[in-house]
Amino acid sequence: MPKAFTPKVITANALIEGDVVYFSETNDWVRDLAQAELLTDEAVADARLIEASAQQDKIVGAYLTDMAAGDNGPQPVHFREDFRATGPSNYFHGKQAAH
C-alpha cells in the first residue's frame, strides 16, 4: 500500500542572498514560512514544484518538504526545516531577532 501524502511546502534558497525562501500561492518567493503555500494534494504539489523550479533567476535548489498545518500557517515536522526556518542558532540575528 502506498504511503499517504503528507502536506508539503516548496522551499529553496534565494539566488543572490542565499536566504531560505518558500513558494507562495501567488507564485512569489517569501522568507516567512507562515506565508508559504501548504500543498495537500500530491499531483498539485508536483506541478507547483515544476513551476517554482523554473524561476532559476530567483532561486536555487527548490524541493518539497513535509509540513503540518498550524494556527499560523505551515509548521515544520522535521528539525532540519525548523532550523532552516529560524536561521543559525548561535545568536539572535536575522529571522531570530524577530522572535
Order of alpha helices (4+ residues) and beta strands (2+ residues): beta-beta-beta-alpha-beta-beta-alpha
